[in-house]
């Protein structure tokens, strides 16, 4: 399993970002995919989940209504669209195959600050 996250950066409060995760080494189209984040001094937390076909999605209460997860099975890529960003969204964001895989990518840093 290989995962490469990208798209992070510095953004002002209220701004938007789109994160991407390119996956390889497994059958992407048969796997649920997830996004996690880890803020300094805090445990890694599940942010969003998408089913194999993209028909079902789930979100942490803290991002519901602001973040949207999507996937493109033809490109083996999962996305996290983040709107109305808040300083508390600052974290390193990771994608993951399902919720039990031991493989993690390097993550992408998102910093929300004025």
Secondary structure, DSSP 4 states (H G I P E B T S, - for coil): -EEEEE--EEE-TT--EEEEEEEESS-GGGS-EEEEEE-TTS--EEEEEE-TTSS-EEE-TTTTTTEEEEEETTTTEEEEEE-S--GGG-EEEEEEETTT-------EEEEE--
